[in-house]
Amino acid sequence: MEKLFIADEKDVRDGYTMDIYFERTKKILEASGLAETKVCAEITGSSLPRGWEWGVFCGLEEVIRLTEGLPISIYAVPEGTLFKTRTPDSVRVPLMNIFGAYTDFGIFETAILGMLCQPSGTATAAARTKIAAKNKTVLAFGNRRMHPAIAGVLDRSCYIGGCDGVSSKIGGDIIGKEAIGTVPHTLMLLMGSNDAAFRAFDRVIEKEVPRIMLIDTFSDERTAALEACTSIKDLKGVRLDTPGSRRGNFKELINEVRWELDMNGHKDVDIIVSGGLDESSIADIVDTSVSGFGVGTSISNAPTLDLSMDVVEKDGQPISKRGKFGGRKFTYRCPKCFEMGVSLRPDDKVVCGCGNKMEMVEKEVLRNGKRVGKERTPSDIRDYVIKQLKTAGKL
């Protein structure tokens, strides 16, 4: 059997997935007697995609796991931090600073950036979707649109950004929650009817799994919703995945199903909607009686953040390429408006334009290859994200 086109963990740790020029750079430095040259390399972003004003920093834990044991030290803003890429005077804000000989970590530059850029984009899209949903339930359903090798990364990033649940077993294990899902339309098609499928689900699937039935396979949604109520005694909810060609005015359709359920004594049955949703379409229907949203591609296929790694110190002296600001910088943030600031000193008094004193937000996470502090759970990080969104008046 031929190998799949995916890298395993050994490939990543061995540097097999790196851009080849990093390996060549290491060889040249070693041959030139510069293998021990100490540097500070910072990770920053120049801008955010789609006009986003802020991003959610995600992926730090995986970077720590990758670099543990290397003779380097890392300082970074906490995972889950809401950040802007630049200060008001256009200085790029360091999200991470790495200290050590470049030959000890340079071959991991590709992997480190990948572990931050894509998860941060996904987490940011999830947070924006949670805002659009006005804090109603958002479930991450996007794995089927992406390569299965990154299912766990995507689900963790979605959850950290604000999604309330994920659909894959690997994602559920990573975040410490049970995977969430209903059934595909295939079940109804193979069983021959909604009623047969609904009753089979109720008979076969463990009772602790919420009974949420997909109702748009064969018939009108309000008819199928009442059918689900008849088929299953302890029905938790119904899911509308109505295709665009049949959707018409989706808001009116949702309200009509709600009316029919309420009129027939099923006010406790929730309505979940899915199917091509994004933050814009969610905003259009969020004020209906819908209880939650299943969101896939718009989050999992979120644009990656354009972060880069740049050497800004060599042997303790500032240095940088054109277009970058040299010198090791300390990252500050306003606790009220979340404006960003940087300073060349760790104990500086940095004042925000709103008048509040900024706080230094970076933390030491790796010291000479050893983790500093305890690992934070995905739920802890998600709570941190939600708290910041509330502080910023987004939720």
HELIX and SHEET records of a PDB file:
HELIX    1   1 GLU A    9  ARG A   13  1                                   5    
HELIX    2   2 ILE A   20  ALA A   31  1                                  12    
HELIX    3   3 PRO A   49  GLY A   51  5                                   3    
HELIX    4   4 LEU A   60  THR A   67  1                                   8    
HELIX    5   5 TYR A  102  PHE A  105  1                                   4    
HELIX    6   6 GLY A  106  PHE A  108  5                                   3    
HELIX    7   7 GLU A  109  ALA A  132  1                                  24    
HELIX    8   8 ASN A  143  ARG A  145  5                                   3    
HELIX    9   9 PRO A  148  ILE A  150  5                                   3    
HELIX   10  10 ALA A  151  GLY A  161  1                                  11    
HELIX   11  11 LYS A  169  ILE A  175  1                                   7    
HELIX   12  12 HIS A  185  MET A  191  1                                   7    
HELIX   13  13 ASN A  194  VAL A  204  1                                  11    
HELIX   14  14 GLU A  221  SER A  231  1                                  11    
HELIX   15  15 GLY A  244  ARG A  247  1                                   4    
HELIX   16  16 PHE A  250  MET A  263  1                                  14    
HELIX   17  17 GLU A  279  ILE A  285  1                                   7    
HELIX   18  18 THR A  297  SER A  300  1                                   4    
HELIX   19  19 PRO A  378  THR A  391  1                                  14    
SHEET    1   A 7 GLN A 317  PRO A 318  0                                        
SHEET    2   A 7 LEU A 307  LYS A 314 -1                                        
SHEET    3   A 7 LYS A  38  GLY A  45 -1                                        
SHEET    4   A 7 MET A  96  ALA A 101 -1                                        
SHEET    5   A 7 SER A  73  ALA A  76 -1                                        
SHEET    6   A 7 LYS A 363  ARG A 367 -1                                        
SHEET    7   A 7 LYS A 370  ARG A 371 -1                                        
SHEET    1   B 2 GLY A  55  VAL A  56  0                                        
SHEET    2   B 2 LEU A  82  PHE A  83 -1                                        
SHEET    1   C 6 GLY A 165  VAL A 166  0                                        
SHEET    2   C 6 THR A 137  ALA A 140  1                                        
SHEET    3   C 6 GLY A 292  VAL A 295  1                                        
SHEET    4   C 6 ASP A 270  SER A 274  1                                        
SHEET    5   C 6 GLY A 237  LEU A 240  1                                        
SHEET    6   C 6 ILE A 212  LEU A 214  1                                        
SHEET    1   D 3 MET A 340  SER A 343  0                                        
SHEET    2   D 3 PHE A 330  ARG A 333 -1                                        
SHEET    3   D 3 GLU A 359  MET A 360 -1                                        
END                                                                             
